[in-house]
Amino acid sequence: MTVIEGDADGGITRDSDPARAPDPASVDSPEPETGVDWPAALALYAAAVAAAIVGVIGVAAGGSSDVILGLVPTAFTGGVLCGAIVARANPELALRLGAWRWRTVALCLPAVAVAGSVVALAAFGLLPGNWHLPFAAAALLGIGLSGRLLVLVARDAYIGAAIDRKRAAAAGWTWHHSGTHVGMLGLGLGLLAVAAFVTVNRGQPPIRMLFAASLCVAFGWKPTVSIPKPGGDAVMLSPLPGMAYERGELRAYEAGLVFEPKLIPSYRRFVRWDRITGVGLTEQKLVLERRFRPDIRCDRSKINDPESVLRALETWDCAPRQPTV
């Protein structure tokens, strides 16, 4: 097939080399290039876990508030140092974690364990006052958010090591979102549910939350608004001026799609071809249907040669299944 490369402005240019792009998953021993993100993320996660565990042990042992307030910062500092040392000494750990399917679940287990311990201590009367809920919430948020950050950093490092080096994409283009934004719509509906709960319990609706929810629902339902002009043209309005709602860059490899978000800080994501159930081209959109996830909808007008992109995607999608990142 003809290999297709993405140019700088997100369009498509042809290359006469008929060779197939190498499978990024065929890299047996990718060399890690983690930078500073990996040590920082691992240090933060280790610190959050250490501080939460020491805090629970201190409460269970009947320590005073002064003792606990002295131990928790010490444990946090020790966790930072240990995490940074481990990350520097074992950079390949990022690749193993990034390739592990259950990485998110595993890293969230300490948060569940600490929160469960706090609730158990409160049930046995070992946690004074009504501090069990804030304590458990802090443990869940601290460990959960730092664990999620660690997962994203490790996954990004693995994708970079497996694909970035001397790997040619079969197709590449800039993803300008087209159609409903499911994530923003879900956020708006979630805020509406919270606002309804607050209204029922307090008898007074939270006006600011309802306003934010309405904006999220409106933006998620129609990210751009088309206003017709008398000459037949239309003016496109977007809540993100100057960005034309550009989500990022999409690159198609034999193993799947790599998405590089535009907004920073953010990390690359990977979609395997077995998660793509269909690829289609309409008058306005390039649509990649995904199993159990929202479809990827790209603005066709922002792609110079959408038919070539479609042919390249269909070719890779029909290729024999290979081990993927």
C-alpha positions as CSV (number, residue, x, y, z in Angstrom):
1,M,0.0,0.0,0.0
2,T,1.0,3.6,-0.2
3,V,2.4,4.9,3.0
4,I,0.7,8.2,4.0
5,E,2.4,10.7,6.3
6,G,0.9,13.7,8.1
7,D,2.2,17.1,7.2
8,A,2.7,20.0,9.7
9,D,-0.8,21.5,9.3
10,G,-2.6,18.3,9.8
11,G,-3.1,17.5,6.2
12,I,-2.0,14.4,4.3
13,T,0.8,14.0,1.9
14,R,1.8,10.9,-0.1
15,D,5.1,9.0,0.0
16,S,6.0,6.7,-2.9
17,D,7.6,4.1,-0.6
18,P,5.3,1.2,-0.6
19,A,6.7,-0.4,2.5
20,R,4.4,-1.1,5.4
21,A,4.9,0.9,8.5
22,P,6.5,-1.3,11.2
23,D,4.4,-2.5,14.0
24,P,5.1,-0.5,17.1
25,A,4.4,-3.5,19.3
26,S,7.3,-5.4,17.6
27,V,9.8,-3.6,19.8
28,D,11.2,-6.3,22.1
29,S,13.2,-4.1,24.5
30,P,12.3,-0.5,24.1
31,E,14.6,1.9,25.7
32,P,12.9,4.1,28.3
33,E,13.0,7.9,28.0
34,T,11.0,9.0,31.0
35,G,12.4,12.5,31.7
36,V,11.3,14.2,34.9
37,D,7.7,13.2,34.8
38,W,8.2,9.6,35.8
39,P,10.3,10.3,39.0
40,A,8.0,13.1,40.0
41,A,4.8,11.0,39.6
42,L,6.2,8.0,41.4
43,A,7.5,10.1,44.2
44,L,4.1,11.8,44.6
45,Y,2.3,8.5,44.6
46,A,4.7,6.9,47.1
47,A,4.4,10.0,49.4
48,A,0.6,9.9,49.3
49,V,0.4,6.2,50.2
50,A,3.0,6.6,52.9
51,A,1.3,9.6,54.5
52,A,-2.1,7.9,54.5
53,I,-0.8,4.6,55.9
54,V,1.2,6.4,58.7
55,G,-1.9,8.5,59.5
56,V,-4.1,5.5,59.9
57,I,-1.6,3.6,62.0
58,G,-1.1,6.6,64.2
59,V,-4.9,7.0,64.8
60,A,-5.2,3.2,65.5
61,A,-2.4,3.3,68.0
62,G,-4.1,6.1,69.9
63,G,-1.5,8.8,69.1
64,S,-2.2,12.4,69.9
65,S,-2.9,14.9,67.2
66,D,0.5,16.5,67.7
67,V,2.2,13.2,67.2
68,I,0.2,12.4,64.1
69,L,0.7,15.9,62.6
70,G,4.5,15.3,63.1
71,L,4.5,11.8,61.6
72,V,2.4,12.5,58.5
73,P,4.7,15.2,57.0
74,T,7.8,13.0,57.8
75,A,6.2,10.0,56.1
76,F,5.3,12.2,53.1
77,T,8.9,13.4,52.7
78,G,10.2,9.9,53.1
79,G,7.8,8.7,50.4
80,V,9.0,11.4,48.0
81,L,12.6,10.4,48.5
82,C,12.0,6.7,48.2
83,G,9.8,7.1,45.1
84,A,12.3,9.4,43.4
85,I,15.2,7.0,44.2
86,V,13.3,3.9,42.9
87,A,12.2,5.8,39.7
88,R,15.8,6.9,38.9
89,A,17.3,3.5,39.6
90,N,14.6,1.6,37.6
91,P,13.4,3.6,34.6
92,E,12.3,0.4,32.9
93,L,9.7,0.1,35.7
94,A,7.7,2.8,33.8
95,L,7.6,0.6,30.7
96,R,6.4,-2.5,32.6
97,L,3.7,-0.5,34.4
98,G,2.6,1.2,31.2
99,A,2.2,-2.2,29.5
100,W,0.3,-3.8,32.4
101,R,-3.5,-3.9,31.7
102,W,-4.5,-3.7,35.4
103,R,-2.2,-0.8,36.3
104,T,-5.1,1.6,37.3
105,V,-6.8,-1.0,39.5
106,A,-3.6,-2.0,41.3
107,L,-2.6,1.6,42.0
108,C,-6.0,2.4,43.4
109,L,-6.1,-0.5,45.8
110,P,-4.1,1.3,48.6
111,A,-6.7,4.1,48.5
112,V,-9.6,1.6,49.0
113,A,-7.6,-0.2,51.7
114,V,-6.9,3.1,53.6
115,A,-10.4,4.4,53.3
116,G,-11.8,1.0,54.4
117,S,-9.5,1.1,57.5
118,V,-10.6,4.5,58.4
119,V,-14.3,3.5,58.2
120,A,-13.5,0.4,60.3
121,L,-11.7,2.4,62.9
122,A,-14.7,4.8,63.1
123,A,-17.0,1.8,63.5
124,F,-15.0,0.5,66.5
125,G,-14.9,4.0,68.1
126,L,-11.1,4.4,67.6
127,L,-11.5,7.5,65.5
128,P,-12.7,10.5,67.6
129,G,-15.4,12.8,66.3
130,N,-16.7,12.8,62.8
131,W,-13.3,12.9,61.1
132,H,-13.6,9.5,59.4
133,L,-15.3,10.9,56.3
134,P,-12.8,13.7,55.6
135,F,-10.0,11.3,56.4
136,A,-11.3,8.7,54.0
137,A,-12.0,11.3,51.3
138,A,-8.5,12.7,51.6
139,A,-7.0,9.3,51.3
140,L,-9.1,8.4,48.3
141,L,-8.4,11.7,46.5
142,G,-4.7,11.9,47.4
143,I,-3.8,8.3,46.4
144,G,-6.4,8.1,43.6
145,L,-5.3,11.3,41.8
146,S,-1.6,10.6,42.3
147,G,-2.1,7.0,41.1
148,R,-4.0,8.2,38.0
149,L,-1.2,10.6,37.2
150,L,1.4,7.8,37.6
151,V,-0.6,5.6,35.2
152,L,-0.8,8.3,32.6
153,V,3.0,9.0,32.8
154,A,3.9,5.3,32.6
155,R,1.6,4.7,29.7
156,D,2.9,7.7,27.9
157,A,6.5,6.5,28.4
158,Y,5.7,3.1,27.1
159,I,3.9,4.5,24.0
160,G,6.8,6.8,23.3
161,A,9.4,4.0,23.6
162,A,7.5,1.6,21.5
163,I,6.4,4.0,18.7
164,D,8.3,7.3,18.5
165,R,11.7,6.0,17.6
166,K,12.1,5.4,13.8
167,R,8.4,4.5,13.5
168,A,6.5,5.7,10.5
169,A,2.8,6.4,10.8
170,A,0.5,5.0,8.1
171,A,-1.6,8.2,8.4
172,G,-1.7,11.3,10.5
173,W,-4.0,14.3,10.8
174,T,-5.2,16.9,13.3
175,W,-8.3,16.0,15.2
176,H,-10.8,18.8,15.1
177,H,-13.8,17.5,17.1
178,S,-17.1,17.3,15.3
179,G,-20.4,16.6,16.9
180,T,-21.5,15.8,20.5
181,H,-18.8,15.9,23.1
182,V,-19.7,13.0,25.4
183,G,-17.3,13.8,28.2
184,M,-18.6,17.4,28.6
185,L,-22.2,16.3,28.3
186,G,-21.6,13.7,31.0
187,L,-20.0,16.3,33.3
188,G,-23.0,18.6,32.8
189,L,-25.5,15.8,33.6
190,G,-23.5,14.9,36.6
191,L,-23.5,18.5,37.9
192,L,-27.3,18.6,37.3
193,A,-27.7,15.4,39.4
194,V,-25.6,16.9,42.2
195,A,-27.6,20.1,42.0
196,A,-30.9,18.1,42.2
197,F,-29.6,16.3,45.3
198,V,-28.6,19.5,47.0
199,T,-32.0,21.1,46.2
200,V,-33.9,18.1,47.7
201,N,-31.8,18.2,50.9
202,R,-31.5,21.9,51.4
203,G,-34.7,23.1,49.7
204,Q,-32.8,25.8,47.8
205,P,-31.2,25.2,44.3
206,P,-27.5,26.0,43.9
207,I,-27.7,28.7,41.2
208,R,-24.0,28.7,40.3
209,M,-23.9,24.9,39.9
210,L,-27.0,24.9,37.8
211,F,-25.5,27.6,35.6
212,A,-22.2,25.6,35.2
213,A,-24.2,22.5,34.5
214,S,-26.2,24.2,31.8
215,L,-23.1,25.5,30.1
216,C,-21.5,22.0,30.1
217,V,-24.6,20.4,28.7
218,A,-24.9,23.1,26.0
219,F,-21.2,22.9,25.1
220,G,-21.3,19.1,25.1
221,W,-24.4,18.9,22.9
222,K,-23.0,21.3,20.3
223,P,-19.4,22.4,20.7
224,T,-19.6,24.8,17.8
225,V,-22.5,26.9,16.7
226,S,-23.1,27.8,13.0
227,I,-24.7,31.2,12.3
228,P,-25.8,31.6,8.6
229,K,-25.0,34.8,6.7
230,P,-27.0,36.4,4.0
231,G,-24.5,35.5,1.3
232,G,-24.9,31.8,2.0
233,D,-21.8,31.3,4.2
234,A,-21.8,30.6,7.8
235,V,-19.9,31.9,10.9
236,M,-18.7,29.2,13.2
237,L,-18.5,30.1,16.9
238,S,-16.6,28.0,19.4
239,P,-16.3,28.3,23.2
240,L,-12.5,28.0,22.7
241,P,-11.6,31.0,20.5
242,G,-8.5,30.6,18.4
243,M,-8.3,26.8,18.9
244,A,-11.1,25.8,16.5
245,Y,-11.7,23.1,19.0
246,E,-8.6,21.2,18.1
247,R,-8.3,18.1,20.2
248,G,-4.9,17.1,19.1
249,E,-3.0,14.9,16.7
250,L,-4.0,11.4,15.6
251,R,-1.5,8.9,14.2
252,A,-2.4,5.5,12.7
253,Y,0.0,2.6,13.1
254,E,-0.4,-1.0,12.3
255,A,-1.1,-1.7,16.0
256,G,-3.7,1.0,16.5
257,L,-4.2,4.8,16.9
258,V,-2.0,7.1,19.0
259,F,-3.7,10.3,20.2
260,E,-1.5,13.2,21.3
261,P,-3.7,15.9,23.0
262,K,-3.2,19.5,22.2
263,L,-3.7,20.8,25.8
264,I,-0.7,20.6,28.1
265,P,-0.1,19.0,30.5
266,S,-1.6,15.9,29.0
267,Y,-0.4,12.5,27.9
268,R,-0.7,10.3,24.9
269,R,-3.4,7.6,24.6
270,F,-3.5,4.5,22.6
271,V,-6.5,2.8,20.9
272,R,-6.0,-0.8,19.6
273,W,-7.5,-1.7,16.3
274,D,-9.6,-4.4,18.0
275,R,-11.4,-1.6,19.8
276,I,-12.3,0.1,16.5
277,T,-15.5,-1.5,15.3
278,G,-16.0,0.6,12.2
279,V,-14.5,3.5,10.1
280,G,-16.8,5.7,8.1
281,L,-16.7,9.0,6.1
282,T,-19.7,11.3,5.9
283,E,-20.2,14.7,4.3
284,Q,-19.0,16.4,7.5
285,K,-17.2,13.9,9.6
286,L,-14.6,11.1,9.7
287,V,-16.0,8.7,12.3
288,L,-14.1,5.9,14.1
289,E,-16.5,3.8,16.0
290,R,-15.2,2.3,19.3
291,R,-16.4,-0.7,21.3
292,F,-17.8,0.4,24.7
293,R,-16.5,3.9,24.3
294,P,-17.7,7.1,22.5
295,D,-16.9,7.4,18.8
296,I,-14.0,9.5,17.6
297,R,-15.5,12.2,15.3
298,C,-13.2,14.3,13.3
299,D,-14.1,17.4,11.2
300,R,-13.7,16.3,7.6
301,S,-13.1,19.9,6.4
302,K,-9.9,20.1,8.4
303,I,-8.3,17.0,6.6
304,N,-6.8,17.7,3.2
305,D,-7.3,14.2,1.8
306,P,-9.9,12.4,3.9
307,E,-10.4,9.6,1.4
308,S,-6.7,8.6,1.6
309,V,-6.9,8.6,5.4
310,L,-10.0,6.4,5.2
311,R,-8.3,3.9,2.9
312,A,-5.2,3.8,5.1
313,L,-7.4,3.2,8.2
314,E,-9.4,0.5,6.5
315,T,-6.1,-1.2,5.4
316,W,-4.7,-1.3,8.9
317,D,-8.0,-2.2,10.4
318,C,-8.2,-5.3,8.2
319,A,-4.5,-6.3,8.9
320,P,-3.9,-9.5,10.9
321,R,-4.0,-8.8,14.6
322,Q,-0.6,-8.2,16.2
323,P,0.5,-7.8,19.8
324,T,-0.2,-4.2,20.7
325,V,1.0,-1.6,23.1
